[in-house]
Amino acid sequence: MLKNRRLLYFILSLLIIPVGLSTRKEPQWYFSFIADYGGDVLWSTMFFLLFRFFFPANQLWKIALYTFSFSVVVEISQLYHAAWIDNIRHTFLGSMLLGFSFLWSDILCYFAGTITGWVIALMADRVTNPL
């Protein structure tokens, strides 16, 4: 069962990536609120699903704690600007993973994304381990 669960979480995390990127690349496809904040919510949701992929037996509250903590640390790291990390941030992958500037609203988005990931995980766990 854990093998099926891991595969499902990996596929779900991959499915989120194009949707999240589209909020940045094609914001006209979305309501402005979703275009502005949806990418950050989905970023956190993706990491929740990836953490669940790597740690499929952990309790969901622990995965939520890992996800939210990781997200906040990445956001706080945006207050640090040295040439080496800013050079990484100026690459496509670096900008998508690390971001550029600290925003309090991003922390709220990460909380929402963590909760979204938790809800998805509850449903996915039921599919891979029915009662």
N, C-alpha and C positions, 0 to 999 in steps of 0.2 A: 504493500500500500504506500509506503514512503516514496518508492520510486515513481509511482503514478502522481503522487502529490508534488514531488519536486518538478516533474515534467510540466504539470499544470501551472505551477508558479512561474516557471521559466517562460512558458508561452505567454502567460498573462503579462509579465513584465515587458516582454518584447512587443506585445500589442499596444501597450501604453505609449511607447516611444514615439511612433509617428503621430499620434494624436497630440501629445505634448509639444512636439516640434512644430506641428501645424499651427498651434496657437501663437507661436513666435513668427513663423514664416508667412502665414496666411491669416492674419488677424481679422480680415474682412469676412471670413467664413463664420465668425462667431459674434455673439453679443459682446459689446465692449468689456463688460465685467468679466466674462469668461476669457476673452483675449488677454486682459490685463493680469488676471490671477490664476487662470486655469493651468498654465504651464507649471507654476510652482506647486500647485496642489498635486498635479500628476507626477511631478518630479519626486515628491515625497512618497506618493503611492507606489511608484515604481521601485523605490528603495525598500519600502515595506515588503513588497513581493519578492524582491531579490534576497533580502535578509531571511524571509521565510523559505526561499529556495535553498539557501545555504544551511539553515537551521530548522529543518522541517519538524523536528520533535519538540522544539521549544514552545512554551506557552505563548499565546498571542499577546498577552500584556507585556511580556519581555521583548518580543519583536517590536511592539509599539514603542517601548522605551528606547530600544536601540535606534529605531528609525527617527524618532523625534530628537533624540540627543545628537545623533549624527547630523541631522539637518540643521539644528541650531549651531553646532560647531562650525559647519561649513559657512553658515550665514555670518557668524561672528568673525570667521577668518577673512571675510571681505573688508574688514576694518584695517587689515594689514596690507600695506602696499610696498613691496620691494620689487626691484626690477625682475628678479627671477620668477616670482609668482605672477606678476603682471604679464610677463611674456607668455606664461602658460595660459593665463586667462584670455589672451588675445588670439588663441587658437580656437577653432570651432568647438572641439571636445572640451577644452579647458573652460570656455565660457559657459557651456551647457552644464558642466559638472560643478564648477566653482563660483560662477557668477562674478559680478564686478563690484557692486556697492551694497552696503548694508541697508536693509529696509525692515522696519518693524512689521509691516504688513506681510512680508514673506514668512515670518515666524507663525503668524496666524494661518497662512496658507499651508505651511508644513504640518500644523496641527490638524487642519482639515484633511490633508492628504493622508496623514497617519490614520485618522479615523476611517477614511474611505478604504484604505488598505485593510484595516481590521474587518470592516464589513465584508469586503470581497473575500478575505481569508475565511471568515465564518461560513460563507456560502461554498467556497472551494473545498474546505475541509469536509463539509457534508457530502459533497459530490464524490470525494475520494475515499471517504470512510462513512458510508451510510449506516444508520442504526439498525 
